[in-house]
């Protein structure tokens, strides 16, 4: 019946959320290492060599989301955040290509239409497409979180 189908779905959702939370904790760690977030978040455990503070911060945020809207809400918000990140990275690649076309790079993305690289353009478009398929409430909540994070980013950027 319906109850026997719910358990595999719950485990699949939980494992997906866990993978995304690990990725988000590493993203926070990287941003803190780059001084875009407080340095405390980049602290690494002396024995395990893991970014335990960023893992703790991500876990606390996820728990708040679970209490506010359940595991499904956490899955939708983290999925929104990942696609928003993919969108921003692809747009950043395009912006860098247009603003500094002669700059030396470790690697270059092949294929252009004019000066715009095709692969990041497709990646940005695909990210927007996927965002439009996410629960509207989660997209609004994720957008608000990103907008609230922008002032923090710019303040920390000025401090460094």
N, CA, C and O of each residue as an XYZ file, in Angstrom:
640
protein
N       0.818     -1.178      0.000
C       0.000      0.000      0.000
C       0.860      1.239      0.000
O       2.048      1.198     -0.317
N       0.244      2.326      0.357
C       0.895      3.624      0.369
C       1.995      3.669      1.419
O       3.048      4.262      1.182
N       1.771      3.051      2.579
C       2.752      3.107      3.645
C       4.047      2.390      3.279
O       5.123      2.849      3.662
N       3.976      1.293      2.558
C       5.196      0.578      2.185
C       6.001      1.355      1.161
O       7.222      1.203      1.100
N       5.354      2.180      0.359
C       6.070      2.991     -0.624
C       6.716      4.205      0.011
O       7.687      4.732     -0.532
N       6.210      4.664      1.142
C       6.703      5.891      1.763
C       8.114      5.726      2.318
O       8.898      6.674      2.276
N       8.455      4.559      2.832
C       9.764      4.360      3.447
C      10.916      4.533      2.456
O      11.858      5.261      2.769
N      10.893      3.904      1.282
C      11.989      4.136      0.334
C      12.076      5.598     -0.115
O      13.168      6.120     -0.337
N      10.930      6.247     -0.246
C      10.926      7.653     -0.641
C      11.570      8.499      0.450
O      12.342      9.412      0.157
N      11.255      8.197      1.708
C      11.840      8.920      2.829
C      13.352      8.741      2.855
O      14.087      9.710      3.044
N      13.825      7.505      2.666
C      15.260      7.254      2.662
C      15.944      7.928      1.473
O      17.043      8.464      1.620
N      15.326      7.910      0.322
C      15.894      8.563     -0.855
C      15.991     10.067     -0.636
O      17.005     10.682     -0.966
N      14.943     10.654     -0.082
C      14.956     12.095      0.194
C      16.011     12.424      1.236
O      16.760     13.388      1.082
N      16.074     11.629      2.295
C      17.048     11.880      3.363
C      18.473     11.762      2.844
O      19.323     12.578      3.199
N      18.754     10.768      2.013
C      20.116     10.615      1.495
C      20.469     11.748      0.547
O      21.612     12.206      0.529
N      19.507     12.205     -0.239
C      19.759     13.339     -1.129
C      20.037     14.588     -0.319
O      20.970     15.332     -0.623
N      19.242     14.825      0.706
C      19.459     15.994      1.567
C      20.825     15.897      2.240
O      21.531     16.901      2.336
N      21.210     14.714      2.706
C      22.507     14.533      3.345
C      23.638     14.892      2.381
O      24.574     15.594      2.763
N      23.560     14.421      1.151
C      24.587     14.732      0.153
C      24.654     16.231     -0.094
O      25.739     16.807     -0.173
N      23.496     16.856     -0.216
C      23.463     18.299     -0.458
C      24.012     19.049      0.751
O      24.725     20.038      0.584
N      23.697     18.600      1.962
C      24.213     19.259      3.158
C      25.731     19.151      3.250
O      26.396     20.096      3.675
N      26.275     18.021      2.859
C      27.731     17.877      2.830
C      28.323     18.866      1.823
O      29.329     19.520      2.100
N      27.691     18.969      0.659
C      28.170     19.911     -0.360
C      28.058     21.352      0.130
O      28.971     22.149     -0.084
N      26.956     21.689      0.778
C      26.764     23.052      1.282
C      27.775     23.370      2.380
O      28.295     24.483      2.437
N      28.055     22.408      3.246
C      29.047     22.661      4.300
C      30.423     22.923      3.690
O      31.174     23.758      4.193
N      30.754     22.223      2.619
C      32.040     22.463      1.938
C      32.033     23.814      1.219
O      33.065     24.477      1.126
N      30.876     24.213      0.716
C      30.746     25.525      0.088
C      30.963     26.621      1.133
O      31.692     27.578      0.874
N      30.343     26.496      2.308
C      30.546     27.465      3.383
C      32.007     27.515      3.801
O      32.563     28.590      4.026
N      32.620     26.347      3.903
C      34.037     26.267      4.256
C      34.886     27.017      3.232
O      35.772     27.788      3.601
N      34.617     26.791      1.947
C      35.375     27.467      0.897
C      35.175     28.976      0.921
O      36.124     29.739      0.740
N      33.934     29.400      1.145
C      33.656     30.835      1.209
C      34.348     31.466      2.416
O      34.862     32.581      2.322
N      34.365     30.766      3.544
C      35.043     31.284      4.732
C      36.555     31.307      4.525
O      37.229     32.230      4.983
N      37.088     30.301      3.841
C      38.521     30.278      3.543
C      38.914     31.430      2.629
O      40.044     31.917      2.676
N      37.974     31.858      1.800
C      38.196     32.976      0.874
C      37.820     34.312      1.519
O      37.832     35.348      0.855
N      37.490     34.286      2.801
C      37.134     35.474      3.580
C      35.827     36.122      3.137
O      35.629     37.321      3.333
N      34.938     35.337      2.543
C      33.606     35.843      2.196
C      32.613     35.579      3.321
O      31.516     36.137      3.322
N      32.984     34.744      4.268
C      32.205     34.464      5.472
C      33.167     34.539      6.654
O      34.381     34.525      6.454
N      32.652     34.618      7.876
C      33.557     34.681      9.034
C      34.558     33.528      9.051
O      34.208     32.387      8.751
N      35.794     33.834      9.401
C      36.879     32.863      9.391
C      36.647     31.651     10.261
O      37.176     30.576      9.981
N      35.861     31.807     11.316
C      35.564     30.688     12.217
C      34.968     29.512     11.449
O      35.222     28.358     11.794
N      34.182     29.793     10.415
C      33.519     28.738      9.648
C      34.540     27.885      8.886
O      34.244     26.744      8.530
N      35.726     28.420      8.636
C      36.743     27.650      7.898
C      37.627     26.808      8.815
O      38.579     26.178      8.355
N      37.318     26.795     10.099
C      38.129     26.030     11.047
C      38.036     24.532     10.744
O      36.950     23.998     10.523
N      39.199     23.864     10.737
C      39.297     22.434     10.424
C      39.691     21.673     11.684
O      40.551     22.117     12.445
N      39.057     20.526     11.898
C      39.349     19.685     13.056
C      40.795     19.197     12.975
O      41.251     18.781     11.910
N      41.509     19.247     14.087
C      42.933     18.912     14.080
C      43.210     17.446     13.743
O      44.199     17.151     13.071
N      42.367     16.531     14.190
C      42.605     15.114     13.926
C      41.890     14.626     12.667
O      42.498     13.971     11.821
N      40.597     14.946     12.542
C      39.801     14.425     11.427
C      40.033     15.197     10.130
O      39.722     14.700      9.047
N      40.583     16.419     10.236
C      40.848     17.279      9.063
C      39.571     17.602      8.284
O      39.593     17.736      7.060
N      38.461     17.725      9.015
C      37.185     18.085      8.385
C      36.778     19.476      8.857
O      37.114     19.878      9.970
N      36.056     20.210      8.016
C      35.598     21.550      8.410
C      34.396     21.450      9.363
O      33.254     21.676      8.963
N      34.673     21.111     10.615
C      33.604     20.774     11.551
C      32.688     21.951     11.878
O      31.511     21.737     12.166
N      33.183     23.169     11.842
C      32.319     24.311     12.150
C      31.314     24.523     11.022
O      30.136     24.769     11.281
N      31.771     24.430      9.769
C      30.833     24.606      8.651
C      29.810     23.470      8.614
O      28.657     23.682      8.238
N      30.231     22.268      9.003
C      29.296     21.147      9.077
C      28.259     21.415     10.176
O      27.071     21.155      9.986
N      28.706     21.928     11.311
C      27.784     22.228     12.415
C      26.809     23.340     12.026
O      25.613     23.243     12.301
N      27.316     24.388     11.391
C      26.444     25.501     10.965
C      25.392     24.995      9.983
O      24.209     25.307     10.118
N      25.824     24.215      8.998
C      24.894     23.668      8.012
C      23.864     22.765      8.670
O      22.684     22.812      8.321
N      24.297     21.946      9.616
C      23.374     21.039     10.315
C      22.339     21.803     11.126
O      21.161     21.445     11.125
N      22.768     22.853     11.818
C      21.828     23.650     12.613
C      20.798     24.322     11.704
O      19.606     24.336     12.011
N      21.262     24.874     10.594
C      20.339     25.509      9.642
C      19.345     24.479      9.106
O      18.151     24.760      9.008
N      19.832     23.295      8.761
C      18.946     22.239      8.251
C      17.925     21.830      9.299
O      16.755     21.621      8.979
N      18.362     21.713     10.560
C      17.425     21.343     11.626
C      16.345     22.405     11.794
O      15.181     22.073     12.018
N      16.716     23.670     11.689
C      15.717     24.741     11.770
C      14.695     24.598     10.645
O      13.494     24.757     10.862
N      15.187     24.294      9.434
C      14.276     24.105      8.305
C      13.353     22.914      8.538
O      12.170     22.972      8.203
N      13.884     21.836      9.107
C      13.058     20.650      9.368
C      11.948     21.004     10.356
O      10.798     20.605     10.174
N      12.299     21.761     11.413
C      11.289     22.142     12.396
C      10.273     23.109     11.810
O       9.101     23.080     12.186
N      10.713     23.970     10.889
C       9.807     24.954     10.288
C       8.915     24.345      9.211
O       7.744     24.706      9.093
N       9.468     23.420      8.423
C       8.666     22.928      7.307
C       8.812     21.458      6.997
O       8.194     20.977      6.047
N       9.599     20.727      7.755
C       9.755     19.301      7.524
C      10.888     18.985      6.558
O      11.489     19.876      5.957
N      11.158     17.700      6.427
C      12.243     17.218      5.576
C      12.015     17.584      4.113
O      12.962     17.893      3.389
N      10.787     17.551      3.693
C      10.457     17.911      2.301
C      10.865     19.354      2.024
O      11.407     19.661      0.962
N      10.601     20.234      2.983
C      10.954     21.643      2.838
C      12.476     21.806      2.742
O      12.969     22.581      1.923
N      13.212     21.074      3.579
C      14.678     21.122      3.529
C      15.160     20.680      2.151
O      16.050     21.302      1.572
N      14.576     19.616      1.633
C      14.975     19.119      0.314
C      14.728     20.170     -0.759
O      15.593     20.401     -1.605
N      13.566     20.809     -0.740
C      13.254     21.822     -1.751
C      14.155     23.047     -1.633
O      14.650     23.553     -2.639
N      14.370     23.525     -0.407
C      15.195     24.727     -0.224
C      16.645     24.448     -0.615
O      17.273     25.273     -1.277
N      17.183     23.296     -0.213
C      18.570     22.996     -0.578
C      18.702     22.774     -2.086
O      19.716     23.148     -2.676
N      17.707     22.178     -2.706
C      17.740     22.013     -4.157
C      17.701     23.371     -4.838
O      18.434     23.607     -5.798
N      16.855     24.260     -4.351
C      16.823     25.623     -4.886
C      18.195     26.277     -4.748
O      18.697     26.889     -5.691
N      18.798     26.143     -3.564
C      20.100     26.775     -3.323
C      21.169     26.239     -4.268
O      21.994     27.001     -4.771
N      21.156     24.948     -4.508
C      22.144     24.352     -5.410
C      21.958     24.883     -6.834
O      22.933     25.257     -7.486
N      20.712     24.916     -7.319
C      20.486     25.425     -8.674
C      20.779     26.917     -8.769
O      21.265     27.387     -9.798
N      20.489     27.668     -7.705
C      20.832     29.095     -7.695
C      22.343     29.260     -7.752
O      22.845     30.142     -8.448
N      23.072     28.417     -7.024
C      24.535     28.448     -7.062
C      25.044     28.108     -8.457
O      25.921     28.798     -8.977
N      24.507     27.049     -9.074
C      24.916     26.688    -10.434
C      24.666     27.851    -11.396
O      25.499     28.150    -12.252
N      23.508     28.502    -11.245
C      23.194     29.648    -12.091
C      24.237     30.746    -11.914
O      24.756     31.279    -12.895
N      24.541     31.083    -10.662
C      25.492     32.167    -10.392
C      26.904     31.838    -10.899
O      27.594     32.712    -11.422
N      27.322     30.603    -10.746
C      28.645     30.210    -11.235
C      28.710     30.340    -12.753
O      29.687     30.862    -13.291
N      27.678     29.870    -13.444
C      27.663     29.975    -14.904
C      27.626     31.427    -15.366
O      28.299     31.783    -16.334
N      26.855     32.264    -14.693
C      26.806     33.687    -15.029
C      28.162     34.341    -14.749
O      28.607     35.196    -15.515
N      28.819     33.940    -13.652
C      30.142     34.479    -13.342
C      31.158     34.119    -14.427
O      31.998     34.943    -14.789
N      31.084     32.901    -14.941
C      31.991     32.489    -16.023
C      31.753     33.363    -17.258
O      32.701     33.826    -17.893
N      30.490     33.579    -17.588
C      30.169     34.425    -18.748
C      30.651     35.853    -18.508
O      31.249     36.465    -19.393
N      30.395     36.385    -17.315
C      30.810     37.758    -16.993
C      32.322     37.909    -17.047
O      32.828     38.908    -17.559
N      33.047     36.926    -16.523
C      34.510     36.994    -16.576
C      35.007     36.939    -18.014
O      35.940     37.654    -18.380
N      34.389     36.098    -18.822
C      34.793     35.985    -20.223
C      34.563     37.306    -20.952
O      35.383     37.715    -21.773
N      33.439     37.976    -20.651
C      33.126     39.233    -21.331
C      33.939     40.405    -20.791
O      34.359     41.269    -21.562
N      34.167     40.449    -19.483
C      34.856     41.601    -18.890
C      36.382     41.511    -19.001
O      37.055     42.540    -19.065
N      36.929     40.303    -19.026
C      38.385     40.127    -19.098
C      38.732     39.029    -20.100
O      39.236     37.974    -19.716
N      38.463     39.273    -21.381
C      38.658     38.210    -22.377
C      40.123     37.794    -22.572
O      40.386     36.667    -22.992
N      41.054     38.661    -22.283
C      42.481     38.360    -22.509
C      43.170     37.760    -21.288
O      44.338     37.382    -21.377
N      42.494     37.663    -20.169
C      43.106     37.159    -18.949
C      43.506     35.701    -19.093
O      42.761     34.886    -19.638
N      44.715     35.381    -18.587
C      45.190     33.993    -18.586
C      44.295     33.170    -17.671
O      43.950     33.607    -16.573
N      43.920     31.979    -18.124
C      43.104     31.080    -17.325
C      43.724     29.685    -17.333
O      44.427     29.307    -18.270
N      43.453     28.941    -16.287
C      43.983     27.581    -16.187
C      43.409     26.723    -17.301
O      44.124     25.921    -17.902
N      42.124     26.887    -17.578
C      41.500     26.178    -18.691
C      40.481     27.115    -19.322
O      40.033     28.081    -18.704
N      40.129     26.813    -20.549
C      39.174     27.633    -21.281
C      38.034     26.739    -21.762
O      38.255     25.641    -22.274
N      36.832     27.228    -21.589
C      35.654     26.479    -22.004
C      35.500     26.639    -23.511
O      35.424     27.765    -24.004
N      35.453     25.538    -24.250
C      35.351     25.648    -25.709
C      33.940     26.024    -26.166
O      32.959     25.784    -25.462
N      33.862     26.604    -27.330
C      32.580     26.887    -27.965
C      31.979     28.212    -27.541
O      31.615     28.401    -26.380
N      31.880     29.123    -28.488
C      31.299     30.443    -28.231
C      30.237     30.757    -29.267
O      30.244     30.230    -30.380
N      29.326     31.631    -28.869
C      28.451     32.319    -29.812
C      28.834     33.777    -29.630
O      28.477     34.400    -28.631
N      29.549     34.309    -30.581
C      30.138     35.639    -30.402
C      31.188     35.530    -29.316
O      32.136     34.753    -29.434
N      31.017     36.314    -28.252
C      31.957     36.266    -27.130
C      31.414     35.460    -25.951
O      32.106     35.291    -24.947
N      30.181     34.962    -26.065
C      29.531     34.246    -24.965
C      29.813     32.747    -25.075
O      29.523     32.137    -26.104
N      30.381     32.149    -24.015
C      30.611     30.699    -24.036
C      29.284     29.933    -23.975
O      28.416     30.239    -23.158
N      29.145     28.943    -24.844
C      27.878     28.215    -24.984
C      27.548     27.369    -23.755
O      26.419     27.405    -23.265
N      28.524     26.608    -23.252
C      28.255     25.671    -22.154
C      27.762     26.398    -20.894
O      26.770     25.963    -20.309
N      28.410     27.487    -20.451
C      27.860     28.204    -19.288
C      26.489     28.829    -19.569
O      25.656     28.922    -18.667
N      26.254     29.253    -20.799
C      24.938     29.805    -21.139
C      23.863     28.723    -20.993
O      22.801     28.963    -20.418
N      24.153     27.531    -21.519
C      23.209     26.407    -21.391
C      23.043     26.027    -19.915
O      21.932     25.740    -19.469
N      24.149     26.025    -19.158
C      24.084     25.709    -17.730
C      23.216     26.700    -16.962
O      22.426     26.303    -16.106
N      23.363     27.992    -17.268
C      22.543     29.019    -16.603
C      21.070     28.843    -16.971
O      20.196     28.919    -16.108
N      20.806     28.611    -18.242
C      19.419     28.419    -18.688
C      18.809     27.169    -18.053
O      17.653     27.193    -17.630
N      19.574     26.083    -17.984
C      19.077     24.847    -17.369
C      18.804     25.048    -15.877
O      17.835     24.510    -15.341
N      19.656     25.820    -15.216
C      19.449     26.102    -13.792
C      18.159     26.878    -13.569
O      17.396     26.571    -12.653
N      17.916     27.884    -14.407
C      16.670     28.650    -14.307
C      15.474     27.731    -14.562
O      14.469     27.802    -13.855
N      15.586     26.879    -15.564
C      14.505     25.936    -15.857
C      14.207     25.061    -14.642
O      13.047     24.871    -14.279
N      15.255     24.530    -14.017
C      15.060     23.656    -12.857
C      14.487     24.421    -11.664
O      13.666     23.885    -10.920
N      14.916     25.670    -11.480
C      14.390     26.480    -10.381
C      12.887     26.690    -10.543
O      12.148     26.716     -9.558
N      12.439     26.841    -11.789
C      11.000     27.054    -12.013
C      10.181     25.800    -11.708
O       8.955     25.877    -11.632
N      10.822     24.663    -11.535
C      10.125     23.416    -11.235
C      10.080     23.115     -9.739
O       9.469     22.131     -9.322
N      10.719     23.950     -8.940
C      10.792     23.731     -7.498
C       9.569     24.356     -6.831
O       8.991     25.317     -7.340
N       9.191     23.803     -5.698
C       8.096     24.332     -4.896
C       8.244     25.846     -4.739
O       9.313     26.336     -4.376
N       7.163     26.581     -5.014
C       7.213     28.046     -5.009
C       7.621     28.603     -3.648
O       8.429     29.528     -3.575
N       7.075     28.053     -2.583
C       7.410     28.530     -1.235
C       8.888     28.363     -0.926
O       9.502     29.241     -0.320
N       9.461     27.237     -1.339
C      10.887     27.001     -1.118
C      11.728     27.970     -1.939
O      12.762     28.446     -1.469
N      11.294     28.262     -3.158
C      12.017     29.214     -4.001
C      11.973     30.613     -3.401
O      12.973     31.330     -3.428
N      10.835     31.003     -2.865
C      10.714     32.317     -2.221
C      11.610     32.362     -0.984
O      12.350     33.324     -0.781
N      11.539     31.314     -0.158
C      12.354     31.257      1.056
C      13.840     31.286      0.707
O      14.608     32.015      1.334
N      14.248     30.502     -0.283
C      15.649     30.482     -0.711
C      16.091     31.828     -1.263
O      17.210     32.269     -1.003
N      15.225     32.481     -2.020
C      15.551     33.804     -2.577
C      15.736     34.828     -1.468
O      16.653     35.648     -1.519
N      14.865     34.780     -0.467
C      14.993     35.695      0.671
C      16.310     35.441      1.403
O      17.001     36.386      1.786
N      16.657     34.171      1.596
C      17.911     33.837      2.276
C      19.109     34.373      1.497
O      20.047     34.906      2.090
N      19.082     34.236      0.183
C      20.177     34.752     -0.642
C      20.242     36.272     -0.543
O      21.322     36.844     -0.394
N      19.084     36.925     -0.627
C      19.052     38.390     -0.543
C      19.529     38.888      0.817
O      20.197     39.919      0.896
N      19.195     38.168      1.890
C      19.677     38.546      3.220
C      21.179     38.304      3.358
O      21.851     38.987      4.132
N      21.701     37.344      2.618
C      23.128     37.051      2.669
C      23.995     38.045      1.917
O      25.178     38.183      2.225
N      23.435     38.736      0.944
C      24.225     39.690      0.153
C      24.839     40.809      0.996
O      26.028     41.086      0.839
N      24.083     41.465      1.886
C      24.724     42.501      2.714
C      25.849     41.941      3.588
O      26.875     42.593      3.780
N      25.648     40.736      4.113
C      26.700     40.106      4.922
C      27.956     39.922      4.085
O      29.060     40.216      4.544
N      27.792     39.436      2.860
C      28.932     39.233      1.957
C      29.670     40.540      1.719
O      30.895     40.585      1.828
N      28.945     41.601      1.396
C      29.600     42.864      1.079
C      30.250     43.491      2.299
O      31.301     44.120      2.168
N      29.666     43.345      3.475
C      30.293     43.868      4.695
C      31.579     43.112      4.969
O      32.609     43.725      5.248
N      31.535     41.784      4.895
C      32.742     40.984      5.137
C      33.813     41.244      4.085
O      35.005     41.216      4.390
N      33.397     41.493      2.859
C      34.346     41.785      1.785
C      35.088     43.094      2.066
O      36.286     43.201      1.803
N      34.378     44.083      2.598
C      35.018     45.366      2.919
C      35.973     45.238      4.089
O      37.001     45.914      4.138
N      35.631     44.367      5.034
C      36.470     44.188      6.222
C      37.813     43.579      5.848
O      38.846     43.965      6.395
N      37.805     42.614      4.902
C      39.080     41.954      4.543
C      39.886     42.879      3.710
O      40.993     42.532      3.297
